[in-house]
Every structure is written in structure tokens, then in C-alpha cells.
Amino acid sequence: MAADNASELVVFHRFLGDQIAIGSVELSPEESVEAFRAYQRDLERLRHDLEPAIGRFERGEPAIPLDIEDVKRRGRERLAREGIV
């Protein structure tokens, strides 16, 4: 358990350093922890979403062609759902 906490602390430290590097220093310590937890949830969701593709890659199956227009469409839809655009 202590090793897990230590590695999470290292990742959190890196996250904070990245936030400072991009100029995102207006967050309080509590808000920084909340932002880090949101980052962890997003990262876990991404890993879950990529599992099928990684499995195909590891089995040597051919890649599925990237449909960039579909990616852009889904991105716009997600931004709209989140009220960003």
C-alpha cells in the first residue's frame, strides 16, 4: 500500500509540475487535488476505451483505418454536450 501511495504521489507531483508549466496556477490545493482526480478518471476511461485496440495490436491483427472526419464529428459532439462550443 505504501508503494502505491508513493507512486501516486510521484504522479501527482508530475501533474502539478505540468499544470504550473502551462500557467495553470490559479487553483487552490483542494482544487488541484480535484483536478488530479478528474485527470485520473479520464485516464482510466481512456485506457478502458483503448483496450480492444491494444488487444488487436498485440495479436498482430491489422489496424482499423482512422476516419478523421468521424473523430472530428465526435469531438464536436462531445464539446457541445459539455457546453464548451
Secondary structure as UniProt FT lines:
FT   HELIX           2..21
FT   TURN            22..23
FT   HELIX           29..58
FT   TURN            59..60
FT   HELIX           68..81
FT   TURN            82..83
//
